[in-house]
Amino acid sequence: MKHKLLLIAALVSLLFFSCGEGQKNEKIDDTVAVKNLETSDFNYNVDQFADLRILRYQIPSWEGLTLKEQKLVYYLTQAGLAGRDIMWDQNYRHNLKIRKALETIYTSYDGDKSSDDWKNFEVYLKRVWFSNGIHHHYSNDKIKPEFSPEYLKGLIAATGATLEGEAFDVIFDDTDAKKVNQGKGVDNVALSAVNFYGPDVTNADVEGFYRNMKSPSPDKPLSYGLNSQLVKEDGVLKERVYRSGGLYGAAIDKIVEWLEKAQGVAENKEQGDAMGLLIQYYNTGDLQIWDDYNVAWTSATEGNIDYINSFIEVYNDPLGYRGSYETIVQIKDFDMSEKMSVLSENAQWFEDNSPLMEAHKKKNVVGVSYKVVNVAGEAGDASPSTPIGVNLPNANWIRASVGSKSVSLGNIINAYNNSGNSDRLKEFVNDEEELALEEKYGQMGDKLHTALHEVIGHASGQLNPGVGETKETLKNYASTLEEGRADLVGLYYLYHPKLQELGLVDDWKKVGMAAFDGYIRNGLMTQLIRLNLGDDVEESHMRNRQWVSAWAFEKGAADNVIEKITRDGKTYFNINDYEKLHELFGELLRETQRIKSEGDYAAVEALVEGYGVKVDQELHAEVLERNKRFTSAPYSGFVNPVIVPKVNDDGEIVSFSIEQPETFEEQMLYYSKNYNHLPVEN
């Protein structure tokens, strides 16, 4: 499957404490317009509120593109933004109605804006903007407003906004408390607020509905459920397909308009043909065309521009069927892509020398292309909170027979690394040696882990003959198992002399040690700052980092591989034996691949529930207390640069300029005004 190393910044967050995500962000003076690019004094910081901060990123490859290539980038970014509201509606059925009311209040209210209530209203709106809805983008919990229902009613009355009934009540009550509920032993579909299913649809309904669907070619299973909503009408289950003339058709028609313009300036025939198939897919909702498109898109590796666009990741579906709308437009980073392509060229070596069972190794790893790219625009599930690495397509049979594309989002990583410094690292490292390793080798280890996770990790391994897709066999644990498996591939090879042999590092042991330190520190301790005291771990990537780390900690206890140290009332984790930890990561990688290859649900349930869900509450309270003195928010996201076309008297585009938004509010309101293509109820 494709996987975000996001981890919203998921993998970045495992680096979060080591790669300089920083001090309190200084809000930009609203009177100063921040223009263009590639300046040494570029201000990456936009805003900070609640547990979030907003950053900017540059597009360093832009000036090297021809006008035709710039047009292609522009059309693709417009296509992505045209579908923005789809993500809002997918996240929750009342999101668009709530957003419209909140934005009407924000732009129309002329009352007292100095009160705490108004300031709390502004923060709530910005949190909703960031999460594309009223549920937290990472924890999936409903965002709690720090103002009363009476205050909101007063704002509505004062501005003429409209919000009533369930859409109003849900802001304050306990209804639909979780966007995605991954709990064990519950009806995950019924208890998830995500708008992929009708309110009376259950786990059993979903599993039964798709159990009866058979692909025309069993060896090439279609991605049933990927682009539809499943509802009951008069007690009968029915799919509402996302397509022109169907669900979200008004926005999809706008997406298609821009994709047709993009196809007209495609860099080559292969790229243009792939876009044509994507257009057909949007027009028809035909999942066979979706597979045809993915084969064509994966094979189209030439050119400087690439893109992701459609209903892709299934993390927001508690059962892993339905894809969230997402787009990323990418420009190749020529220098870094050349340096890192060595991983793709050696993919077979990594597979042959992995600790997997021989039956689970691919005999022919095909078509793993890897590029470092610079993002030019994002929308949907990729914005404001973005991945830092992507690997697609998700279909196992396409990955096995055709290959995949892996990219690292270079300018996004650069923005994280240059947006501020933090003393958090010094607070949580065990000693000066660990600190020195992280400061010297941490960023290199992070970059290589991203690359290994995407290029080697997700391309490795194979299912046993006759075993179904992981969403069917491993169900609600499929995503966290796959992310942990890819993480383990990266960890195993980060501490390996092959990296130095390939010229990727100068000291493989030091890079590996820094990477191991950072992963264990985050997986066992520092990622807990993202949770409220008493919460279980629910997000798939956080779960995988915890179960990988906790399993290694437990299995290495007899040899004191990882030591838990208490000093001056503070907890630290110190790795005493990196060689043995490397072996443990290999053992766990072998087992996770076995689980996936055999579709062993009982084993994945035991692994995730036993190591990845429950939190040591005493340690959690300590971590939260130690973190209080740091003012930087634990989650980051981005405003997008604005590509502005200049036209001549005949209406032809003759050039572009790149402008940076001054504020988060400016961009969110601009998007709502200009890409508002759906009704508030769909």
C-alpha positions in Angstrom: 0.0 0.0 0.0 1.0 3.6 -0.3 1.9 5.1 2.9 2.3 8.5 4.4 5.3 9.0 6.4 3.5 11.8 7.5 2.2 10.6 9.9 0.9 13.9 9.7 3.8 14.3 9.8 3.9 10.8 10.9 7.4 9.8 10.3 8.4 13.4 10.7 6.9 13.1 14.1 9.1 10.3 14.9 11.8 12.7 14.2 9.8 15.4 15.7 12.0 15.7 18.7 15.2 15.4 16.7 14.9 17.4 13.6 14.3 20.8 14.9 10.5 21.2 15.0 10.7 24.1 17.2 10.2 26.8 19.5 7.2 28.9 19.7 6.3 30.2 16.3 6.3 33.9 15.8 3.1 35.0 14.0 3.8 37.0 10.9 3.0 40.7 11.0 -0.3 40.8 9.1 0.7 44.1 7.4 3.7 42.5 5.7 3.1 40.4 2.5 5.5 37.5 2.3 6.4 37.1 -1.4 8.5 34.7 -3.3 10.9 32.0 -2.9 14.4 30.7 -2.3 15.6 33.5 0.0 17.8 32.7 2.9 15.6 34.8 5.2 12.4 33.0 4.2 10.0 32.9 7.2 8.6 29.4 7.4 6.3 30.2 10.4 2.8 31.5 9.9 0.7 30.8 13.1 0.4 28.7 16.2 -2.8 27.9 18.1 -4.0 25.0 20.3 -1.8 22.0 19.6 -1.1 23.2 16.0 1.3 25.4 14.1 1.1 26.5 10.5 4.2 26.7 8.3 5.0 27.8 4.7 7.1 25.9 2.1 9.0 27.1 -0.9 9.1 25.7 -4.5 12.8 25.7 -5.3 12.3 23.9 -8.7 9.8 26.4 -10.1 12.1 28.7 -12.0 13.8 25.8 -13.8 10.5 24.8 -15.5 9.4 25.8 -19.0 6.2 27.8 -19.3 4.4 24.6 -20.6 5.6 22.7 -17.5 4.5 25.6 -15.3 1.0 25.4 -16.9 0.9 21.7 -16.2 1.6 22.3 -12.5 -0.9 25.1 -12.3 -3.7 23.0 -13.9 -3.0 20.1 -11.7 -3.1 22.2 -8.5 -6.4 23.7 -9.6 -7.8 20.2 -10.2 -6.7 19.2 -6.7 -8.3 22.2 -5.1 -11.5 21.8 -7.1 -12.2 18.6 -5.0 -11.3 20.1 -1.6 -14.8 20.0 -0.2 -15.1 16.3 -0.9 -12.6 15.6 1.9 -14.7 17.8 4.3 -17.9 15.8 3.5 -16.1 12.5 3.7 -14.8 13.3 7.1 -18.3 14.0 8.6 -21.7 14.5 7.2 -22.3 17.9 8.9 -18.8 19.4 8.2 -19.7 21.6 5.3 -22.8 23.0 7.0 -20.8 23.8 10.1 -17.9 25.3 8.2 -20.3 27.6 6.3 -21.9 28.9 9.5 -18.6 29.4 11.2 -17.1 31.3 8.3 -20.1 33.5 7.9 -19.8 34.4 11.6 -16.0 35.0 11.2 -16.4 37.3 8.2 -19.6 39.1 9.3 -19.5 39.6 13.1 -18.9 43.2 14.1 -19.4 42.8 17.9 -16.8 42.6 20.7 -13.7 40.8 19.4 -11.6 41.3 22.5 -13.5 38.8 24.7 -12.1 35.4 25.6 -15.2 33.8 24.0 -14.4 35.4 20.6 -10.8 34.4 20.9 -11.9 30.8 21.7 -14.2 30.9 18.7 -11.4 31.9 16.4 -9.2 29.1 17.7 -12.0 26.6 17.3 -12.6 27.7 13.7 -8.9 27.4 12.9 -8.7 24.0 14.4 -11.7 22.9 12.3 -10.0 24.3 9.2 -6.8 22.4 10.0 -8.6 19.1 10.4 -11.0 19.5 7.5 -13.8 19.1 9.9 -14.8 19.0 13.5 -12.7 15.9 14.5 -9.0 16.2 15.3 -6.9 15.3 12.3 -4.8 12.9 14.2 -6.5 11.6 17.4 -9.9 11.4 15.6 -11.6 12.9 18.7 -14.2 15.6 18.3 -12.7 19.0 18.9 -14.2 20.6 22.0 -15.1 24.3 21.7 -14.1 26.5 24.7 -17.3 28.6 24.4 -20.9 27.9 25.2 -23.8 26.9 23.0 -25.5 30.2 24.1 -22.5 32.2 22.9 -22.6 30.5 19.5 -26.3 31.1 19.2 -25.7 34.8 19.9 -23.1 34.9 17.1 -25.5 33.2 14.7 -28.3 35.6 15.5 -25.9 38.6 15.1 -24.6 37.5 11.7 -27.5 35.8 10.0 -25.6 32.5 9.8 -27.6 29.3 9.7 -26.9 26.3 11.9 -29.6 24.3 13.7 -30.7 20.9 14.8 -28.2 18.1 14.9 -25.5 20.1 13.1 -25.6 22.6 15.9 -26.0 20.2 18.8 -23.1 17.9 17.7 -20.6 20.6 18.3 -21.3 20.5 22.0 -22.7 17.0 22.8 -21.2 13.5 22.9 -22.7 12.4 19.6 -20.3 11.1 16.9 -17.4 11.5 19.4 -14.9 9.6 17.2 -14.3 10.1 13.5 -12.7 6.7 13.3 -13.1 4.2 16.0 -10.5 1.4 15.9 -11.5 -0.1 19.2 -11.4 -3.9 19.8 -14.6 -5.8 20.2 -16.9 -3.0 19.0 -18.8 -2.2 15.9 -16.2 0.0 14.3 -18.4 1.2 11.4 -21.4 2.0 13.6 -19.2 3.9 16.1 -17.2 5.9 13.5 -18.5 9.3 12.5 -16.7 9.3 9.2 -19.1 9.8 6.3 -18.2 6.6 4.4 -21.3 4.7 5.7 -24.9 5.4 6.3 -25.8 5.8 10.0 -27.4 2.3 10.3 -24.6 0.4 8.5 -22.6 -2.1 10.6 -19.3 -4.1 10.4 -21.3 -7.2 9.4 -23.1 -5.3 6.7 -19.9 -4.1 5.1 -18.1 -7.5 5.3 -21.1 -9.3 4.0 -21.7 -6.9 1.1 -18.1 -7.2 -0.2 -17.8 -10.9 0.5 -20.2 -11.5 -2.2 -18.3 -9.4 -4.8 -16.0 -11.3 -7.1 -13.4 -9.6 -9.3 -13.4 -10.7 -13.0 -9.8 -11.7 -12.6 -9.1 -13.2 -9.1 -5.4 -12.5 -9.6 -6.2 -8.8 -10.1 -8.7 -8.0 -7.4 -10.6 -4.7 -7.9 -10.6 -2.2 -5.1 -14.2 -2.6 -4.2 -15.6 0.2 -2.0 -12.7 2.6 -2.7 -14.8 5.3 -4.4 -18.3 5.0 -2.9 -20.4 5.5 0.2 -22.3 2.5 1.5 -25.8 3.2 2.7 -29.1 1.4 3.4 -32.2 2.4 1.5 -35.3 0.6 2.7 -33.1 -1.9 4.4 -31.1 -2.7 1.3 -27.4 -1.9 1.1 -26.4 0.3 -1.8 -23.3 2.1 -3.0 -23.4 5.8 -3.9 -20.5 6.0 -6.3 -18.2 9.1 -6.5 -18.4 10.1 -10.2 -19.7 12.6 -12.6 -23.5 12.6 -12.2 -23.1 10.7 -9.0 -22.1 11.5 -5.4 -19.8 14.6 -5.4 -20.4 14.9 -9.1 -20.4 18.8 -9.1 -16.9 18.9 -7.7 -15.7 16.0 -9.8 -16.8 17.8 -13.0 -14.6 20.7 -11.9 -11.7 18.3 -11.3 -12.2 16.9 -14.8 -12.2 20.3 -16.4 -8.8 21.1 -15.0 -7.4 17.6 -15.7 -8.4 18.0 -19.3 -6.4 21.3 -19.4 -3.5 19.4 -17.8 -3.7 16.6 -20.3 -3.4 19.2 -23.1 0.1 20.2 -21.8 1.3 16.8 -20.7 5.0 16.3 -21.0 4.8 13.1 -23.0 2.3 10.6 -24.4 2.5 8.2 -21.4 1.7 10.9 -19.0 -1.1 12.2 -21.1 -2.6 8.8 -21.6 -2.6 8.2 -17.8 -4.4 11.4 -17.3 -7.0 10.4 -19.9 -7.7 7.2 -17.9 -8.1 9.2 -14.7 -10.6 11.5 -16.4 -12.5 8.4 -17.6 -12.5 7.0 -14.0 -13.9 10.2 -12.6 -16.6 10.3 -15.3 -17.6 6.6 -14.8 -16.6 5.5 -11.3 -15.4 2.2 -13.0 -12.9 0.5 -10.7 -11.5 -1.5 -13.7 -10.5 1.9 -15.2 -9.0 2.9 -11.9 -6.7 -0.1 -12.1 -5.9 0.6 -15.7 -5.1 4.2 -14.7 -2.8 3.0 -11.9 -0.9 0.7 -14.3 -0.5 3.5 -16.8 0.4 6.1 -14.1 3.0 3.7 -12.5 4.6 3.1 -15.9 4.8 6.8 -16.7 8.1 7.6 -15.1 9.5 10.2 -17.5 9.1 13.9 -17.1 9.7 16.5 -14.5 6.1 16.8 -13.2 4.0 14.1 -11.4 0.9 14.1 -9.3 -1.4 12.2 -6.9 -5.1 12.8 -7.4 -8.1 10.7 -6.4 -9.6 8.6 -3.6 -6.6 6.9 -2.3 -5.7 6.3 1.3 -8.0 4.1 3.4 -6.9 5.1 6.9 -10.1 6.9 7.6 -12.2 3.9 6.9 -12.3 1.7 10.1 -12.4 -1.4 7.8 -10.0 -0.1 5.2 -12.2 -0.1 2.1 -12.9 3.5 1.2 -10.4 6.1 0.0 -10.1 9.7 1.1 -9.8 12.4 -1.5 -6.2 13.6 -1.8 -3.9 15.4 -4.2 -0.3 16.4 -4.3 1.5 18.0 -7.3 5.2 17.4 -7.5 8.2 18.8 -9.3 11.3 16.6 -9.6 14.3 17.6 -7.4 17.0 16.6 -9.9 20.0 16.5 -7.7 18.6 14.6 -4.8 16.7 12.2 -7.0 19.9 11.2 -8.7 21.6 10.6 -5.3 18.8 8.5 -3.9 18.0 6.5 -7.0 20.6 4.0 -5.8 18.0 2.5 -3.5 15.7 1.7 -6.4 18.5 0.2 -8.4 19.4 -2.1 -5.5 15.9 -3.1 -4.4 16.4 -6.7 -5.3 19.5 -6.9 -3.2 17.6 -5.6 -0.2 14.8 -8.1 -0.7 17.2 -11.0 -1.2 19.1 -10.2 2.0 16.2 -9.4 4.2 15.4 -11.7 7.2 12.0 -12.7 5.7 11.2 -16.4 5.2 12.2 -17.4 1.7 8.6 -18.1 0.7 7.7 -14.5 1.5 10.5 -12.9 -0.5 9.8 -11.5 -4.0 11.9 -13.2 -6.6 11.6 -10.2 -8.9 11.1 -6.8 -7.3 9.9 -4.7 -10.3 9.6 -1.1 -11.1 10.4 0.6 -7.8 11.0 4.2 -8.9 12.2 6.7 -6.3 12.4 10.5 -6.6 12.9 13.4 -4.3 10.3 16.0 -5.3 9.3 19.5 -4.4 5.6 20.0 -3.7 3.8 22.7 -5.6 0.4 22.2 -4.1 -1.7 19.9 -2.0 -5.4 19.5 -1.2 -7.8 17.1 0.5 -6.4 14.6 2.9 -2.8 15.9 2.2 -3.5 19.5 3.4 -3.0 21.3 5.7 -1.4 18.2 7.3 0.9 16.7 4.8 2.9 13.5 4.3 6.7 13.6 3.8 6.9 10.5 1.8 4.5 8.6 -0.5 4.4 5.2 -2.2 1.7 4.3 -4.7 -0.3 2.5 -6.0 -1.8 0.6 -3.2 -3.0 -2.5 -5.0 -0.7 -5.4 -4.2 -1.1 -7.1 -7.6 0.0 -3.9 -9.4 3.0 -3.4 -7.1 4.0 -7.0 -7.8 3.6 -7.1 -11.5 4.2 -3.4 -12.6 5.9 -1.8 -9.7 5.4 1.4 -7.7 6.4 5.0 -7.4 8.0 6.3 -4.3 8.7 9.9 -3.6 10.1 11.9 -0.7 8.7 15.5 -0.4 12.0 17.3 -0.2 10.8 20.9 0.3 8.3 19.8 3.0 11.1 18.1 4.9 13.2 21.1 4.4 10.5 23.4 5.8 10.2 21.2 8.9 13.9 21.2 9.5 14.3 25.0 9.1 11.2 26.2 10.9 12.7 26.5 14.4 14.8 24.7 17.0 13.7 22.9 20.1 15.1 22.0 23.5 12.7 19.0 23.7 15.5 16.8 22.4 17.8 17.7 25.3 14.9 17.0 27.8 14.3 13.4 26.6 17.7 12.1 25.5 19.4 10.0 28.1 22.9 11.4 27.9 25.3 13.6 25.9 26.4 10.8 23.6 22.8 10.2 22.5 22.4 14.0 22.0 25.6 14.3 19.9 24.6 11.3 17.7 21.2 12.9 17.1 22.5 16.3 16.3 25.2 15.0 13.9 23.4 12.0 12.2 19.7 12.4 13.0 18.6 14.2 9.9 20.4 11.8 7.6 19.0 8.9 9.4 15.5 10.4 9.1 15.8 10.9 5.4 17.1 7.4 4.8 14.4 5.9 6.9 11.8 7.7 4.8 13.4 6.4 1.6 13.9 2.8 2.9 10.3 2.7 4.3 8.8 3.8 1.0 11.1 2.3 -1.7 12.2 -0.9 -0.1 9.6 -1.4 2.7 6.3 -1.2 0.9 7.8 -3.0 -2.1 9.0 -5.9 -0.2 7.4 -9.3 0.6 4.5 -11.2 -1.0 1.3 -12.8 0.0 0.9 -16.5 0.1 -1.1 -18.0 -2.9 -4.8 -17.8 -2.2 -4.5 -15.3 0.6 -6.8 -12.3 0.2 -6.0 -8.6 0.4 -4.9 -7.4 3.8 -8.0 -5.3 4.3 -10.0 -8.5 4.2 -7.7 -10.8 6.2 -6.3 -8.3 8.8 -9.3 -6.0 8.8 -9.0 -3.0 11.1 -5.3 -3.9 11.9 -4.2 -3.9 8.2 -3.0 -0.3 8.1 -0.9 -0.3 11.3 0.6 -3.7 10.4 1.7 -2.5 7.0 3.1 0.8 8.3 5.0 -1.1 11.1 6.3 -3.6 8.5 7.7 -0.9 6.3 9.2 0.9 9.3 10.9 -2.4 10.3 12.4 -2.8 6.8 13.8 0.7 7.2 15.1 0.1 10.7 16.7 -3.2 9.8 18.7 -1.6 6.9 19.5 1.6 8.6 22.0 -0.3 10.7 23.7 -2.1 7.9 27.1 -1.6 6.1 25.3 -1.8 2.7 24.3 1.9 3.1 28.0 2.9 3.3 28.9 0.6 0.4 26.3 2.3 -1.7 27.8 5.7 -0.8 24.7 6.9 1.0 26.4 7.5 4.4 29.9 8.0 5.7 29.4 6.1 8.9 26.6 3.5 8.8 26.9 2.6 12.5 26.6 6.1 13.8 23.6 6.8 11.4 22.0 3.6 12.5 22.5 4.3 16.2 21.0 7.7 15.9 18.0 6.3 14.0 17.5 3.5 16.6 17.7 6.0 19.5 15.2 8.3 17.9 12.7 5.6 17.1 12.8 4.0 20.5 12.6 7.3 22.3 9.6 8.4 20.3 7.8 5.0 20.2 8.1 4.4 23.9 7.8 7.9 25.2 7.8 11.2 23.4 4.9 10.6 21.0 2.7 10.4 24.1 2.6 14.2 24.1 0.0 13.8 21.3 -2.5 12.0 23.6 -4.7 13.2 26.4 -3.9 11.5 29.7 -6.0 8.3 29.9 -6.3 7.8 26.2 -5.4 4.6 24.4 -3.4 4.8 21.2 -5.7 4.7 18.2 -4.1 6.3 15.2 -2.5 3.6 13.0 1.0 5.1 12.7 1.3 5.9 16.5 0.2 2.3 17.2 2.8 0.9 14.9 5.6 2.9 16.4 4.5 1.8 19.9 4.1 -1.9 19.1 7.5 -2.0 17.3 9.3 -0.3 20.1 7.4 -2.0 23.0 7.9 -5.5 21.5 11.6 -4.9 21.1 11.9 -3.5 24.6 10.1 -6.6 26.1 11.9 -9.2 24.0 15.3 -7.7 24.7 14.7 -7.4 28.5 16.7 -10.5 29.4 19.8 -9.1 27.8 19.1 -5.5 28.9 19.1 -4.5 25.2 17.0 -1.4 26.0 17.3 -0.1 29.5 14.6 1.9 31.2 16.4 4.5 33.5 14.9 6.7 36.2 17.0 9.7 37.2 15.8 12.6 39.3 12.2 11.5 38.8 12.5 11.4 35.0 12.4 8.4 32.7 14.8 7.7 29.9 15.3 4.8 27.5 18.9 3.9 26.7 20.0 1.3 24.1 22.8 -0.8 25.5 23.2 -3.2 22.6 22.6 -1.9 19.0 23.6 -5.2 17.4 21.1 -7.2 19.4 18.4 -4.6 18.7 19.1 -4.9 15.0 18.5 -8.6 15.4 15.3 -8.1 17.2 14.0 -5.7 14.5 14.8 -8.5 12.0 12.9 -11.0 14.0 9.9 -8.8 14.2 10.1 -7.9 10.5 10.1 -11.6 9.7 7.0 -12.2 11.9 5.1 -9.2 10.5 5.6 -10.3 7.0 4.5 -13.8 8.0 1.3 -12.3 9.5 0.6 -10.4 6.3 1.6 -13.2 3.9 -0.6 -15.7 5.7 -3.4 -13.3 6.7 -3.1 -14.3 10.4 -5.7 -12.1 12.1 -5.3 -13.7 15.5 -1.5 -12.9 15.5 -1.9 -9.3 14.3 -4.6 -8.7 16.9 -2.4 -10.0 19.7 0.6 -7.9 18.4 -1.3 -4.6 18.1 -3.5 -5.0 21.2 -0.7 -6.4 23.3 1.9 -3.8 22.5 0.4 -0.9 20.5 -2.8 0.2 22.2 -2.5 0.6 26.0 -0.4 3.4 27.5 1.6 3.3 30.8 -0.4 6.0 32.5 2.3 6.9 35.1 4.9 7.4 32.3 2.3 9.4 30.2 1.6 11.8 33.1 5.3 12.3 33.5 5.9 13.0 29.8 3.1 15.5 29.7 4.4 17.3 32.8 8.0 17.4 31.3 6.6 18.7 28.0 4.7 21.7 29.6 7.6 24.1 29.4 8.0 23.7 25.7 5.8 26.1 23.8 6.0 24.6 20.3 2.9 22.7 19.2 3.2 19.0 18.6 1.4 19.0 15.2 2.4 21.0 12.1 0.7 21.7 8.8 1.1 24.1 5.9 -0.4 26.8 3.8 0.2 26.3 0.1 2.0 28.8 -2.1 -0.4 30.5 -4.5 0.4 30.1 -8.2 -0.9 33.2 -10.0 -1.2 33.3 -13.8 -0.6 36.4 -15.9 -2.6 36.5 -19.1 -2.3 38.6 -22.2 -5.1 40.5 -24.0 -6.1 37.3 -25.7 -6.5 35.5 -22.4 -3.5 33.3 -22.9 -1.2 32.6 -19.9 2.2 34.1 -20.5 3.8 33.7 -17.1 3.2 32.9 -13.5 4.2 34.4 -10.1 4.4 32.6 -6.8 2.9 34.3 -3.8 2.9 33.2 -0.2 -0.3 33.6 2.0 0.2 36.1 4.8 -2.1 34.2 7.2 -3.8 30.8 7.6 -7.2 32.5 7.8 -6.5 34.2 4.4 -5.9 31.0 2.6 -8.8 29.1 4.2 -11.3 31.8 3.4 -9.9 32.1 -0.2 -10.4 28.4 -0.7 -13.9 28.4 0.7 -14.9 31.2 -1.7 -13.2 29.9 -4.8 -13.4 26.1 -4.6 -16.9 25.8 -3.1 -18.3 23.3 -5.5 -20.6 21.1 -3.3 -23.8 21.8 -1.4 -23.7 21.6 2.4 -25.6 18.3 2.3 -24.6 15.5 -0.1 
